[in-house]
Amino acid sequence: SELQADVPAAASAKTGPGAFSLEGKVALITGGGSGIGFDMARCMVAAGATVLITGRREAPLREAIAAIGEGPAQNAAHYYVNDVTQLDTLDALVETVEAAYGPIDVLVNNAGINLKKPALEVTDEDFNRIIQTNLNAVFALTRACGRRMVARQQGSIIMISSMAAYYGIDRVVAYAASKSAVEGMVKVLASEFSGHNVRVNAIAPGFIETEMSKVAMNGDPDRRDRAMRRTPMGKFGKPEDIGWAAVFLASDAARYITGASLPVDGGNSIGF
Ligand code: NDP
């Protein structure tokens, strides 16, 4: 039929459960030594990818690799000590990774920091620190990887956004600004790369149990209750809930999805 004729043989080769596999793909995940990035690395290794994680501190990265690399997963995950805010190191990071493991198919911009302070107390230094990590570094690394992906006509880029980009959440002004900006960037990059088989999407996690959310909830006994009341499914998410969403967006099963922001939030984004 006409419809079938529209689907080139190569594009329809991977159908069924195989389309969800990351077999043969190389994934670079920033901030993979803990929290969401760590579980995302585990999920991607389980899906068959070779995964490279980064972070500023070596000890958690080493432990993460030891935890991931058991059994058949051995040699599927490796780490690089790298601070994403050192923008002039990111081209070299990508080059080093590709020289060792081959072309990067999947980039996940996961490394991020938060700061909980009333807006009027936020200094320029505070603001810039958050923006440097959550926005400037995301752009610089995406440009370094994106250039190569566009040239190869192959790639999936995933940003980790937040409910803070969707809603006004008190005391996270710089964080919200950075995540909203990332959402904007996703749409522009998705459009510019759309003719090159490079997809760009965001995942917007709700309340996920990690070190970051623990810190955000601390010092505010009501905050946990409020967050729970705003979560229709009545429970907080686990890092691997974000991990499996990332596996999907990275995989060929998501080959027609670009420019999207996928909430993984137990229903927070349903609203009231
Ligand atoms: P964690 O604090 O648990 O982990 C953050 C990771 O990023 C750490 O491994 C840290 O390692 C790394 N990191 C921080 N700064 C840098 C840097 N400059 N260069 C390289 N690595 C860095 O946080 P989460 O796992 O909770 O957060 C991961 C992402 O998910 C963030 O983008 C966050 O904004 C987002 N998110 C989280 C939510 C939650 O509820 N937890 C909700 C919505 C979004 P090291 O310190 O060694 O560098």
Boltz pocket constraint, residues with backbone or C-beta under 6 A from the ligand:
constraints:
  - pocket:
      binder: B
      contacts: [[A, 30], [A, 31], [A, 32], [A, 33], [A, 34], [A, 35], [A, 36], [A, 37], [A, 54], [A, 55], [A, 56], [A, 57], [A, 58], [A, 60], [A, 82], [A, 83], [A, 84], [A, 85], [A, 109], [A, 110], [A, 111], [A, 112], [A, 113], [A, 133], [A, 160], [A, 161], [A, 162], [A, 163], [A, 204], [A, 205], [A, 206], [A, 207], [A, 208], [A, 209], [A, 210], [A, 211], [A, 212], [A, 213]]
      max_distance: 6.0
